[in-house]
Amino acid sequence: MSTTAKDGKLTVDIKTGETMKFSTGGVDSLEISLKLLHKHGQVARVLVQAPEAVKIRRPARVG
C-alpha cells in the first residue's frame, strides 16, 4: 500500500486483498474498513464494513 498526501486530500494505492481502516477516534470510536476484493480494468469490487450506526450508500450518479 502506498500513499500520497496533498492539500488535505489523500491518494491511496492498494493491492487486491489489502484492507484500509478508518476510525473516528475518541471514547465512542467507530471503525470502517474497506477491503479490495477484486480488480479488473477500471472496475474494483470493494467490501465495506461498518457499525450499524454508519449509513453506507452509493454516491449519486452524475450526468
Sequence and secondary structure as in RCSB ss.txt:
>XXXX:A:sequence
MSTTAKDGKLTVDIKTGETMKFSTGGVDSLEISLKLLHKHGQVARVLVQAPEAVKIRRPARVG
>XXXX:A:secstr
 EEEEETTEEEEE  TT EEEEE  STT  EEEEEEEEEETTEEEEEEE  TTS         
